[in-house]
């Protein structure tokens, strides 16, 4: 079975990444990091990517 991207997992719960990021007060660069996380370009091991991944895991139990 194919693993769903973060954006697909969020859309199943009724959220869009962009809308969620704006509601949290995240910047456009943070949004781009979220997209990279979703597409698998970034693993979320260091820095801002790690913080955003932890935020997603805390709020949605995904990623």
Secondary structure, DSSP 8 states (H G I E B T S, - for coil): -----HHHHHHHTT--HHHHHHHTT--HHHHHHHHHHHHTS----SHHHHHHHHHHHHHHS--
